[in-house]
Amino acid sequence: MSTSFLDNVRKNPWPYAIFAVAFLARLIYIIEKVFNDPAFAHPAVDELWNWRWAEEIRTVSFFGDDALFRAPLYAYFLAGLKSITEFLTPAGGEPTAQLFVIRTFQAALAGVSALLVYRLGKETISERVGKFAGLAYGLYGTLIFYETMLLIPVLFLFLTIAATLQFVRWAKNQEMRTLVYSGLLFGLAGIARPNILLVMPLLAAYVFLVKSQVDSTMSTMASRLKNVAVLTLAVCIPVFSVTLRNKLVTGEATLIATQGGVNFYIGNNLAAEGLTMQIPELDLNNVSWSKFIPETKRIAEKEAGHALTPAEQSAFWTDKTVDYISSHPMDFLKLTLKKIAYLGLGFENSDNGDIYFKRRQSLLMTALLSGRDFAIKYPWGLLFPLALLGMVVSWSKRRTLAPMYLIFFGYLPTIFLFLVTARHRLLLVPFVTLFSGAGFFYLYDLVKQGVMKRVIVPGAATVGAIVVLNSVYFDIGFSNPAQIYQNQGIAYTRQAAWPQAAAAYSKAVEVDPESYVNWNELGYALMSMDSIDQAAYCYDKSFELNPQYIEPLLNYGQMLSHLTVFDKAIERFEQAQEVAPNDFRPAINIGDVYLRQGDYENAEKYYRHAKLLAPEEKEVYFKLGELFARNKKFFSADQEFQRGAYYGKPSAVAYLNWGNLTLESDLNEEAIPKYREALKQAPRMKQAWYGIGVAYFKMKAPVDSVRKYMQIALEIDPNMDQAKQIMTLINGRQF
């Protein structure tokens, strides 16, 4: 360590201390999650979306081949981290070490954000406020929760805080390059979360109103217009790069992403309550993230009466929201006021996991985040009232603080016009820590100076705000233990930890016995443990609770098919087809039953019926491809797989079957990429590792090449006889 660096630390240790506190707090939380969180290596919900999208960027197409539903910057950021850390995930293994390093890198980035908050406070209010705010940011429990997840906030916060700091510096020095830096950073923040772009007109107005103190050769008006143009251009460079991508890929000049319209409707409709996703036309409890886009597209196109492009779908939902607002103005006003109230309350309305439940798994979070039932729900419930005081007492510095006021208040509508969650209000936290520092030291100085009379009014107002903002209003503060246990069940299911999954779902149905979804999931876990009678009871219970929900019928039928009770299995699938005549899955499952029995004629009949029901569903083509492959109709089979791939990326199983078909056609070299695609989605798919080994074996590749893949297959399943046979052959054979 250089002497100059140590000298810098001795002279001014605060920047380093603030970074260290923020980084170490997050690192401790990450370590706790490794040992206490079963979902650590199994991202879910939005984390899973980002993880899969990053993998597609790395391995399928860098630019993608469809309209962007979400802003892309974080996905590309994550793709870069995945590429750097890929070596940490062993072939066929879980990405625990890789995710640990990625989350640790994000913790370091959050540490830089805390340091920038310190700088922002120091340069606008005072150094002690900067210290207070930097430490408050570093130890802010909700930030720690979200910045260590595979979610946008960690990058979005860093970019926005950095952009704000550069903007404040420009307001002081008016150096053109500083304004350019600020605009570029705001533009990058916009392609991470586009909401921030709605603040840009306010900042542009501020830039216009600031008189140039540098370029005296230009008229005041020309100078102001020049500054506005520079800021606008800098913001537009990152934004329009995404717009250009959208135009080249889809033919539509979508600014960034197409998510805005449906998000606007989710937050404002007859069923909306401001806290959770609600759409009257769709039961979101029964729609996974992978089906969300197709389902909202189906609804939009059904109401419109014709096919819609992604941009047109977004416009459809925006128009639908505007229609709701114009036809129900009082309902919209009540909902908006309700959401504004939620926005100020101390309760953390979390998503992507229950923050209060996760708190129980971490000693650190137990200290840094209040419990659900605490009288003061810190940190927000304590810091926000102080911040309100700080905003008032800092008004004398409004010229310097104007950009912060504008960003804070300009961003508020982007929260309460959509959903009010802890994650969505995170951008307010840096400003809350700064203004709360100003409020705290204002009261502290009055007390220290002994002028208690001057403390009474601001002190009483702050205490009153603490009381009001930590009370329970409407339905905020609710606990949903059934959802918590369901999330645990999902995490264990993804690990195939069936006893733990069954235990979690059992608790879920114990808490909420009317949840047909959890009864079905419990049945699946029990089925996977070969508890057939118990699984059957759960499936029957699920269908009894909701006779329009066909998942338990499909699962029950698959269980009966596995038990070779084929006639009863077909009865279940036919019952599902009666309930949902337009759903292709029952027909697919009936075709599977006939395929298992070697009745290729009936299998093809039902697969083709499924194709009629869902001509753009990739799965039906893959099923036909598998059928034709079994019939040795290799050319027809390959055609069906290619058609399926046209309608969507094949699943791991589809790639495996396609690879097997190609291998059986003696196209050994062409089979290998298909097996590798399967492994990208399912690294522990032993058949794919085996298939690659067989391909190299048939190509008479070096023994070590074949042995490598057979050994991986045997590591996954030591009893895999086919792999053992190949190993026996190659151990006595030199190519």
Beta strands, then each sheet from edge to edge (+ up, - down):
end
